[in-house]
Amino acid sequence: MWIEILLLSKLAVEPMHGYELRKAVEASTGHTLSNNSLYPTLRRFVDAGAVSRSAEEQEAKPPRHVYTITEVGRELLHDMLADFPGDLALNEPEFLARVGNFAWLRPEERARVLEVRKEALIAEHGRLTGLAAGQADPWSRAALRHVLGKFDAELRWLADLTTDPREDA
């Protein structure tokens, strides 16, 4: 679902053709989208009425398609951002796609997404702590401790995100 969020959020800013859309997603996330994920997703959006597609003529080239988000697409984007089910809470791309688009959400919706992620991290932290404590192999224990350190850092970051970063500017 995170790819869908990224595509709709870019189209919510301005209409784009596929190549521009791929580059915009990469520039904001570091993720490179393949044509095999980009164009089928755009086709689904067009079929669902979330995005419209129009042809833009080019000199000495075939026309290229420009995609524009519709009102249905804006509602879909909002719903996907605000809905963060617990079974996706440990999925980092899913979480970061939402955080990167928090500007589209109300403060209480942002707080809910952060709380779902926090609860999942705390639960997983507890599970991994138990595994690390029972691990006889020092290398495995070191790897688990490294992961636990990342969780600790993210929990601190989540606490920081409860404050609107625009307030620091």
Backbone as ProteinMPNN parsed JSONL, in Angstrom:
{"seq_chain_A": "MWIEILLLSKLAVEPMHGYELRKAVEASTGHTLSNNSLYPTLRRFVDAGAVSRSAEEQEAKPPRHVYTITEVGRELLHDMLADFPGDLALNEPEFLARVGNFAWLRPEERARVLEVRKEALIAEHGRLTGLAAGQADPWSRAALRHVLGKFDAELRWLADLTTDPREDA", "coords_chain_A": {"N_chain_A": [[0.816, -1.192, 0.0], [2.108, 1.172, 0.471], [3.345, 2.149, -1.804], [1.185, 3.025, -3.299], [0.301, 5.107, -1.664], [2.493, 6.871, -1.861], [2.456, 7.505, -4.613], [-0.111, 8.69, -4.989], [0.135, 10.844, -3.225], [2.093, 12.411, -4.431], [0.804, 13.067, -6.815], [-1.224, 14.552, -5.744], [-0.11, 16.963, -5.323], [0.643, 17.944, -7.837], [-0.235, 17.396, -11.308], [1.342, 14.759, -13.15], [3.505, 13.045, -15.474], [4.364, 9.586, -16.027], [7.237, 9.14, -15.823], [8.116, 11.485, -14.52], [6.738, 11.152, -12.142], [7.886, 8.802, -11.11], [10.494, 9.781, -10.665], [9.959, 11.813, -8.791], [9.03, 10.363, -6.582], [11.318, 8.864, -6.007], [13.109, 10.953, -5.401], [12.049, 11.922, -3.007], [12.007, 9.781, -1.275], [14.03, 7.945, -1.736], [13.481, 5.476, -2.732], [13.413, 3.469, -5.601], [11.147, 3.133, -8.105], [9.949, 0.556, -10.137], [8.896, 0.254, -13.563], [7.156, -1.831, -13.674], [5.83, -1.795, -11.268], [4.891, 0.793, -11.081], [3.217, 1.53, -13.401], [1.089, -0.45, -13.536], [-0.151, 0.143, -11.081], [-0.953, 2.809, -11.454], [-2.753, 2.339, -13.535], [-4.723, 0.872, -12.18], [-5.624, 2.87, -10.435], [-6.697, 4.685, -12.287], [-8.765, 3.098, -13.342], [-10.312, 2.884, -11.046], [-11.2, 5.425, -10.717], [-9.744, 7.181, -9.215], [-7.682, 8.556, -10.254], [-7.149, 10.529, -13.12], [-6.365, 10.203, -16.611], [-4.633, 11.749, -19.2], [-3.72, 12.489, -22.583], [-0.712, 13.946, -23.624], [0.578, 15.788, -26.147], [3.675, 15.394, -27.935], [6.467, 16.665, -29.663], [7.447, 14.969, -32.514], [7.339, 12.541, -31.209], [5.591, 9.826, -29.61], [2.452, 10.565, -27.941], [2.536, 11.396, -24.458], [1.341, 10.168, -21.327], [-0.412, 11.992, -18.93], [-1.032, 12.119, -15.524], [-3.59, 12.859, -13.235], [-4.759, 13.574, -10.034], [-7.993, 12.811, -8.722], [-10.998, 13.944, -7.032], [-11.975, 11.702, -5.761], [-9.608, 10.27, -5.579], [-8.168, 11.918, -3.816], [-9.653, 11.584, -1.485], [-9.257, 8.843, -1.142], [-6.467, 8.802, -0.747], [-6.295, 10.223, 1.699], [-7.733, 8.44, 3.375], [-6.11, 6.137, 3.222], [-3.759, 7.086, 4.383], [-4.595, 7.769, 6.986], [-5.542, 5.367, 7.993], [-3.951, 2.96, 9.669], [-3.323, -0.063, 10.088], [-2.698, -2.443, 12.701], [-1.395, -4.769, 11.821], [0.31, -3.865, 9.891], [2.046, -2.269, 11.188], [4.74, -2.747, 11.887], [5.98, -2.6, 9.519], [8.296, -0.887, 7.905], [8.479, 0.746, 5.437], [5.715, 1.209, 5.011], [5.022, 2.663, 7.303], [6.762, 4.909, 7.136], [5.903, 6.038, 4.729], [3.506, 7.093, 5.514], [4.265, 8.9, 7.584], [5.847, 10.67, 6.107], [3.897, 11.997, 4.797], [2.348, 13.321, 6.605], [1.38, 15.913, 6.591], [-1.031, 15.887, 5.293], [-2.807, 14.951, 7.109], [-4.941, 15.309, 10.019], [-4.055, 16.515, 13.324], [-4.908, 14.644, 15.343], [-5.201, 12.335, 13.85], [-2.601, 11.884, 12.976], [-1.442, 11.402, 15.473], [-2.665, 8.98, 16.138], [-1.588, 7.208, 14.207], [1.119, 7.301, 14.969], [0.877, 6.218, 17.537], [0.009, 3.592, 17.024], [2.269, 2.563, 15.714], [4.152, 2.868, 17.791], [3.124, 1.137, 19.792], [3.409, -1.327, 18.463], [6.192, -1.437, 18.143], [7.028, -1.484, 20.823], [5.938, -3.917, 21.688], [7.298, -5.719, 19.982], [9.893, -5.146, 20.756], [9.892, -6.135, 23.372], [9.553, -8.883, 22.832], [11.911, -9.452, 21.365], [13.832, -8.79, 23.263], [13.478, -10.824, 25.127], [14.267, -12.99, 23.534], [16.965, -12.306, 23.084], [17.994, -12.441, 25.657], [17.875, -15.15, 26.154], [19.641, -16.192, 24.36], [22.357, -18.127, 23.54], [24.473, -17.956, 21.781], [26.944, -15.609, 21.201], [27.173, -13.908, 18.965], [24.687, -13.915, 17.734], [23.263, -12.825, 19.844], [24.457, -10.289, 19.9], [23.575, -9.284, 17.44], [20.808, -9.189, 17.889], [20.754, -7.327, 19.957], [21.634, -5.093, 18.587], [19.454, -4.62, 16.859], [17.551, -4.09, 18.825], [18.597, -1.697, 19.799], [18.099, -0.031, 17.615], [15.331, 0.003, 17.724], [14.989, 1.299, 20.185], [16.034, 3.83, 19.526], [14.198, 4.599, 17.567], [11.849, 4.734, 19.075], [12.426, 6.946, 20.651], [12.514, 8.853, 18.634], [9.856, 8.759, 17.762], [8.596, 9.9, 19.951], [9.555, 12.487, 19.673], [8.248, 13.189, 17.323], [5.69, 13.737, 18.086], [5.505, 16.371, 18.478], [4.853, 18.993, 16.341], [6.938, 19.336, 13.6], [7.11, 21.725, 12.237], [6.871, 23.643, 14.113], [9.367, 23.997, 15.118], [10.715, 25.481, 13.312]], "CA_chain_A": [[0.0, 0.0, 0.0], [2.934, 2.36, 0.582], [3.58, 2.691, -3.146], [-0.022, 3.762, -3.645], [0.333, 6.355, -0.89], [3.501, 7.763, -2.432], [2.011, 7.982, -5.924], [-1.228, 9.628, -4.831], [0.578, 12.07, -2.56], [2.794, 13.238, -5.422], [-0.208, 13.589, -7.741], [-2.039, 15.532, -5.025], [0.601, 18.238, -5.418], [0.535, 18.399, -9.22], [-0.299, 16.335, -12.308], [2.658, 14.344, -13.646], [3.548, 11.844, -16.297], [4.964, 8.481, -15.284], [8.655, 9.326, -15.521], [8.197, 12.524, -13.482], [6.224, 10.554, -10.912], [8.943, 7.916, -10.61], [11.592, 10.612, -10.157], [9.49, 12.521, -7.591], [9.022, 9.389, -5.479], [12.707, 8.564, -5.675], [13.721, 12.126, -4.779], [11.555, 12.151, -1.65], [12.091, 8.591, -0.421], [15.178, 7.096, -2.042], [12.999, 4.238, -3.363], [13.289, 3.489, -7.051], [10.001, 2.343, -8.552], [10.064, -0.013, -11.481], [7.708, 0.43, -14.393], [6.252, -2.945, -13.366], [4.988, -1.444, -10.118], [4.313, 2.107, -11.311], [2.124, 1.63, -14.372], [-0.116, -1.196, -13.123], [-0.805, 0.881, -9.991], [-1.64, 3.941, -12.08], [-3.9, 1.789, -14.267], [-5.76, 0.56, -11.174], [-6.175, 4.151, -9.979], [-7.548, 5.213, -13.356], [-9.963, 2.246, -13.371], [-11.109, 3.146, -9.843], [-11.636, 6.816, -10.716], [-8.935, 7.962, -8.282], [-6.749, 9.326, -11.068], [-7.514, 10.618, -14.538], [-5.211, 10.133, -17.507], [-4.842, 12.461, -20.461], [-2.563, 12.432, -23.476], [-0.018, 15.213, -23.881], [1.322, 15.657, -27.404], [5.091, 15.723, -27.941], [6.966, 16.802, -31.025], [8.172, 13.831, -33.095], [7.293, 11.399, -30.287], [4.212, 9.488, -29.256], [1.976, 11.346, -26.789], [2.751, 10.786, -23.14], [0.156, 10.255, -20.483], [-0.301, 12.804, -17.725], [-1.966, 11.627, -14.513], [-4.101, 13.89, -12.339], [-5.59, 13.003, -8.966], [-9.377, 13.272, -8.679], [-11.505, 14.076, -5.661], [-12.006, 10.323, -5.237], [-8.223, 9.952, -5.232], [-7.799, 12.667, -2.604], [-10.296, 10.889, -0.356], [-8.55, 7.571, -0.984], [-5.173, 9.114, -0.134], [-6.512, 10.529, 3.117], [-8.124, 7.22, 4.076], [-4.947, 5.242, 3.328], [-2.826, 7.669, 5.347], [-5.152, 7.748, 8.342], [-5.739, 3.983, 8.411], [-2.676, 2.263, 9.844], [-3.659, -1.254, 10.869], [-1.633, -3.025, 13.51], [-0.619, -5.782, 11.107], [1.304, -3.175, 9.065], [2.757, -1.314, 12.041], [6.181, -2.981, 11.901], [6.466, -2.455, 8.148], [8.897, 0.451, 7.881], [8.021, 1.577, 4.316], [4.317, 1.616, 5.245], [5.015, 3.702, 8.322], [7.422, 6.118, 6.646], [5.048, 6.653, 3.711], [2.512, 7.889, 6.232], [4.926, 10.03, 8.259], [6.262, 11.612, 5.086], [2.708, 12.685, 4.291], [1.553, 13.77, 7.746], [0.759, 17.208, 6.328], [-2.382, 15.643, 4.792], [-3.632, 14.44, 8.209], [-5.208, 16.151, 11.189], [-3.185, 16.125, 14.441], [-5.364, 13.417, 16.032], [-4.939, 11.203, 12.958], [-1.156, 11.654, 13.077], [-1.184, 10.805, 16.789], [-3.079, 7.581, 16.097], [-0.575, 6.461, 13.437], [2.299, 7.187, 15.831], [0.572, 5.307, 18.653], [-0.012, 2.224, 16.502], [3.669, 2.189, 15.5], [4.792, 2.758, 19.107], [2.667, -0.098, 20.435], [4.015, -2.457, 17.76], [7.62, -1.458, 18.475], [7.187, -1.914, 22.221], [5.666, -5.365, 21.741], [8.406, -6.429, 19.321], [11.062, -4.94, 21.611], [9.777, -7.111, 24.459], [9.782, -10.226, 22.272], [13.332, -9.594, 21.03], [14.597, -8.761, 24.516], [13.42, -12.191, 25.635], [15.107, -13.843, 22.687], [18.366, -11.964, 23.32], [18.374, -12.935, 26.986], [18.027, -16.607, 26.098], [20.532, -16.551, 23.257], [23.677, -18.555, 23.994], [25.472, -17.537, 20.803], [27.209, -14.178, 21.397], [26.971, -13.162, 17.723], [23.236, -13.737, 17.603], [22.879, -11.883, 20.904], [24.908, -8.965, 19.454], [22.679, -8.858, 16.368], [19.533, -8.832, 18.509], [20.961, -6.075, 20.701], [21.691, -4.031, 17.582], [18.072, -4.356, 16.459], [16.913, -3.446, 19.974], [19.069, -0.319, 19.826], [17.35, 0.7, 16.582], [13.981, 0.207, 18.256], [15.086, 2.348, 21.211], [16.205, 5.111, 18.831], [12.944, 4.976, 16.912], [10.887, 5.128, 20.104], [12.751, 8.341, 20.998], [12.098, 9.658, 17.483], [8.393, 8.849, 17.795], [8.249, 10.891, 20.972], [9.831, 13.797, 19.072], [7.268, 13.468, 16.267], [4.425, 14.209, 18.648], [5.564, 17.819, 18.321], [4.844, 19.354, 14.919], [8.277, 19.84, 13.265], [7.016, 23.093, 11.735], [6.98, 24.537, 15.271], [10.787, 24.208, 15.377], [11.297, 26.329, 12.254]], "C_chain_A": [[0.866, 1.265, 0.0], [3.233, 2.974, -0.783], [2.38, 3.523, -3.58], [-0.066, 5.11, -2.935], [1.311, 7.344, -1.52], [3.045, 8.338, -3.768], [0.892, 9.01, -5.787], [-0.779, 10.929, -4.182], [1.335, 12.982, -3.515], [1.8, 13.845, -6.4], [-1.119, 14.612, -7.061], [-1.4, 16.917, -5.064], [0.471, 18.813, -6.823], [0.411, 17.21, -10.157], [1.107, 16.021, -12.831], [2.495, 13.201, -14.626], [4.379, 10.809, -15.536], [6.41, 8.681, -14.891], [8.84, 10.374, -14.425], [7.779, 11.963, -12.126], [7.268, 9.633, -10.285], [10.073, 8.72, -9.99], [11.188, 11.353, -8.879], [9.469, 11.592, -6.384], [10.445, 9.08, -5.052], [13.372, 9.729, -4.942], [13.278, 12.305, -3.327], [11.729, 10.963, -0.717], [13.367, 7.781, -0.599], [14.776, 5.792, -2.707], [12.893, 4.427, -4.868], [12.135, 2.579, -7.431], [10.273, 1.798, -9.941], [8.789, 0.297, -12.253], [6.678, -0.659, -14.1], [5.419, -2.706, -12.116], [4.259, -0.116, -10.363], [3.074, 2.053, -12.205], [0.913, 0.757, -14.052], [-0.881, -0.497, -11.991], [-1.569, 2.074, -10.553], [-2.871, 3.467, -12.849], [-5.051, 1.459, -13.312], [-6.422, 1.84, -10.669], [-7.105, 4.757, -11.026], [-8.853, 4.43, -13.406], [-10.891, 2.527, -12.201], [-11.627, 4.583, -9.785], [-10.861, 7.701, -9.754], [-7.972, 8.9, -9.01], [-7.319, 9.381, -12.481], [-6.233, 10.635, -15.365], [-5.553, 10.88, -18.793], [-3.56, 12.391, -21.279], [-2.018, 13.834, -23.687], [0.844, 15.01, -25.116], [2.772, 16.084, -27.203], [5.551, 15.788, -29.388], [7.803, 15.587, -31.416], [8.242, 12.615, -32.166], [5.835, 11.044, -30.062], [3.75, 10.336, -28.071], [2.308, 10.618, -25.478], [1.525, 11.045, -22.292], [0.472, 11.061, -19.232], [-1.409, 12.353, -16.775], [-2.304, 12.757, -13.55], [-4.984, 13.227, -11.287], [-6.997, 13.611, -9.05], [-9.791, 13.455, -7.226], [-11.592, 12.697, -4.994], [-10.605, 9.914, -4.798], [-7.752, 10.671, -3.986], [-8.407, 12.012, -1.358], [-9.604, 9.565, -0.08], [-7.203, 7.788, -0.314], [-5.347, 9.381, 1.357], [-6.838, 9.259, 3.9], [-6.947, 6.263, 4.252], [-3.943, 5.77, 4.349], [-3.318, 7.516, 6.781], [-5.32, 6.332, 8.875], [-4.384, 3.291, 8.473], [-2.934, 1.042, 10.717], [-2.442, -1.842, 11.575], [-0.788, -4.041, 12.768], [0.397, -5.165, 10.147], [2.263, -2.331, 9.904], [4.256, -1.535, 12.105], [6.799, -2.866, 10.515], [6.982, -1.028, 7.976], [8.476, 1.282, 6.67], [6.571, 2.058, 4.478], [4.254, 2.771, 6.234], [5.612, 5.004, 7.788], [6.631, 6.803, 5.542], [3.999, 7.536, 4.373], [3.151, 9.11, 6.895], [5.328, 11.091, 7.241], [5.115, 12.422, 4.499], [1.791, 13.147, 5.414], [0.868, 15.108, 7.495], [-0.683, 17.053, 5.848], [-3.34, 15.213, 5.906], [-3.836, 15.485, 9.298], [-4.331, 15.655, 12.351], [-3.623, 14.831, 15.139], [-5.146, 12.178, 15.162], [-3.447, 10.859, 12.966], [-0.831, 10.946, 14.387], [-1.57, 9.327, 16.804], [-2.076, 6.724, 15.34], [0.673, 6.248, 14.29], [2.07, 6.2, 16.97], [0.561, 3.852, 18.192], [1.419, 1.726, 16.295], [4.373, 1.968, 16.838], [4.406, 1.455, 19.796], [3.305, -1.325, 19.788], [5.502, -2.572, 18.093], [7.854, -1.94, 19.899], [6.96, -3.42, 22.352], [6.817, -6.161, 21.133], [9.694, -6.293, 20.125], [11.049, -5.958, 22.754], [10.072, -8.528, 23.979], [11.269, -10.441, 21.991], [14.232, -9.553, 22.26], [14.629, -10.153, 25.139], [14.289, -13.143, 24.836], [16.589, -13.571, 22.942], [18.849, -12.523, 24.654], [18.619, -14.439, 26.976], [19.004, -17.087, 25.047], [21.921, -16.882, 23.773], [24.777, -18.062, 23.053], [25.715, -16.031, 20.915], [26.983, -13.344, 20.137], [25.487, -12.914, 17.478], [22.735, -12.725, 18.626], [23.267, -10.454, 20.503], [23.986, -8.43, 18.356], [21.337, -8.417, 16.945], [19.655, -7.517, 19.287], [21.036, -4.877, 19.74], [20.279, -3.635, 17.145], [17.331, -3.651, 17.595], [17.344, -1.975, 20.094], [18.359, 0.541, 18.781], [15.934, 0.99, 17.058], [13.984, 1.314, 19.303], [15.202, 3.727, 20.56], [14.903, 5.542, 18.169], [11.89, 5.389, 17.926], [11.148, 6.565, 20.565], [12.298, 9.276, 19.876], [10.586, 9.832, 17.454], [7.931, 9.873, 18.817], [8.484, 12.304, 20.434], [8.777, 14.173, 18.037], [5.918, 13.919, 16.808], [4.347, 15.724, 18.628], [5.656, 18.102, 16.831], [6.201, 19.934, 14.554], [8.253, 21.261, 12.716], [7.133, 24.096, 12.889], [8.429, 24.855, 15.593], [11.412, 25.189, 14.388], [11.374, 27.78, 12.654]], "O_chain_A": [[0.404, 2.322, -0.428], [3.36, 4.192, -0.899], [2.538, 4.598, -4.159], [-0.425, 6.125, -3.53], [0.987, 8.519, -1.691], [3.228, 9.527, -4.027], [0.943, 10.077, -6.399], [-1.259, 12.002, -4.547], [1.226, 14.204, -3.417], [1.933, 15.009, -6.777], [-1.72, 15.448, -7.736], [-2.076, 17.925, -4.86], [0.223, 20.007, -6.995], [0.898, 16.124, -9.842], [1.952, 16.91, -12.94], [1.494, 12.485, -14.617], [5.013, 11.124, -14.529], [6.78, 8.423, -13.745], [9.632, 10.175, -13.504], [8.389, 12.263, -11.099], [7.504, 9.679, -9.078], [10.559, 8.381, -8.91], [12.01, 11.5, -7.975], [9.851, 11.993, -5.285], [10.742, 9.041, -3.858], [14.11, 9.521, -3.978], [14.053, 12.789, -2.503], [11.615, 11.111, 0.5], [13.746, 7.015, 0.287], [15.639, 5.066, -3.201], [12.35, 5.424, -5.344], [12.146, 1.39, -7.115], [10.771, 2.51, -10.813], [7.741, 0.568, -11.667], [5.476, -0.443, -14.255], [4.394, -3.362, -11.929], [3.134, 0.068, -9.899], [1.997, 2.489, -11.797], [-0.213, 1.198, -14.282], [-2.111, -0.542, -11.949], [-2.711, 2.319, -10.164], [-3.913, 4.12, -12.818], [-6.213, 1.737, -13.609], [-7.64, 1.886, -10.497], [-8.17, 5.277, -10.695], [-9.929, 5.021, -13.501], [-12.111, 2.425, -12.333], [-12.411, 4.922, -8.898], [-11.258, 8.837, -9.496], [-7.513, 9.9, -8.457], [-7.894, 8.41, -12.973], [-5.168, 11.027, -14.887], [-6.609, 10.675, -19.391], [-2.463, 12.252, -20.737], [-2.771, 14.785, -23.901], [1.735, 14.161, -25.128], [3.072, 16.992, -26.428], [5.065, 15.039, -30.236], [8.755, 15.228, -30.722], [9.112, 11.759, -32.328], [4.946, 11.862, -30.296], [4.578, 10.781, -27.276], [2.35, 9.389, -25.42], [0.779, 12.001, -22.506], [1.485, 10.841, -18.567], [-2.568, 12.222, -17.168], [-1.433, 13.507, -13.11], [-5.851, 12.417, -11.614], [-7.159, 14.778, -9.407], [-9.027, 13.158, -6.308], [-11.314, 12.557, -3.803], [-10.44, 9.279, -3.756], [-7.016, 10.101, -3.181], [-7.757, 11.904, -0.318], [-9.387, 9.201, 1.076], [-6.834, 7.04, 0.591], [-4.622, 8.822, 2.179], [-6.279, 9.032, 4.973], [-6.799, 5.647, 5.308], [-3.345, 4.993, 5.094], [-2.547, 7.175, 7.678], [-5.249, 6.117, 10.085], [-3.748, 3.064, 7.443], [-2.784, 1.101, 11.937], [-1.312, -1.743, 11.096], [0.404, -4.172, 13.043], [1.264, -5.875, 9.638], [3.198, -1.741, 9.363], [4.993, -0.582, 12.357], [8.01, -3.019, 10.359], [6.2, -0.079, 7.909], [8.135, 2.451, 6.852], [6.248, 3.19, 4.119], [3.521, 3.738, 6.027], [5.034, 6.076, 7.969], [6.679, 8.028, 5.423], [3.649, 8.596, 3.855], [2.638, 10.223, 6.779], [5.163, 12.285, 7.493], [5.333, 13.407, 3.794], [0.594, 13.343, 5.203], [-0.139, 15.406, 8.138], [-1.478, 17.983, 5.98], [-4.547, 15.12, 5.682], [-3.036, 16.403, 9.476], [-3.913, 14.497, 12.355], [-2.776, 14.008, 15.487], [-4.928, 11.087, 15.688], [-3.076, 9.686, 12.962], [-0.041, 10.003, 14.41], [-0.878, 8.512, 17.414], [-1.745, 5.625, 15.785], [1.222, 5.147, 14.329], [2.967, 5.435, 17.324], [1.053, 2.975, 18.902], [1.742, 0.596, 16.659], [5.107, 0.994, 17.0], [5.266, 0.75, 20.324], [3.698, -2.26, 20.486], [6.012, -3.672, 18.302], [8.775, -2.717, 20.152], [7.707, -4.108, 23.047], [7.258, -7.159, 21.703], [10.498, -7.224, 20.17], [12.073, -6.567, 23.063], [10.769, -9.282, 24.657], [11.826, -11.483, 22.336], [15.274, -10.208, 22.294], [15.669, -10.608, 25.617], [14.968, -14.001, 25.4], [17.384, -14.508, 23.009], [19.972, -13.015, 24.764], [19.474, -14.939, 27.707], [19.171, -18.293, 24.869], [22.588, -16.037, 24.369], [25.892, -17.784, 23.495], [24.781, -15.25, 20.739], [26.629, -12.169, 20.244], [25.09, -11.825, 17.063], [21.895, -11.878, 18.322], [22.504, -9.516, 20.734], [23.656, -7.244, 18.351], [20.79, -7.392, 16.538], [18.74, -6.693, 19.264], [20.558, -3.787, 20.055], [19.956, -2.449, 17.072], [16.567, -2.717, 17.351], [16.538, -1.116, 20.45], [18.053, 1.706, 19.035], [15.4, 2.075, 16.831], [13.096, 2.166, 19.315], [14.548, 4.677, 20.989], [14.545, 6.719, 18.205], [11.112, 6.306, 17.664], [10.209, 7.313, 20.836], [11.764, 10.355, 20.135], [10.086, 10.917, 17.158], [6.985, 10.623, 18.575], [7.7, 13.213, 20.709], [8.447, 15.35, 17.889], [5.091, 14.433, 16.055], [3.265, 16.3, 18.744], [6.472, 17.495, 16.137], [6.599, 20.941, 15.14], [9.281, 21.938, 12.729], [7.456, 25.263, 12.668], [8.715, 25.853, 16.255], [12.523, 25.672, 14.61], [11.838, 28.612, 11.874]]}, "name": "protein", "num_of_chains": 1, "seq": "MWIEILLLSKLAVEPMHGYELRKAVEASTGHTLSNNSLYPTLRRFVDAGAVSRSAEEQEAKPPRHVYTITEVGRELLHDMLADFPGDLALNEPEFLARVGNFAWLRPEERARVLEVRKEALIAEHGRLTGLAAGQADPWSRAALRHVLGKFDAELRWLADLTTDPREDA"}
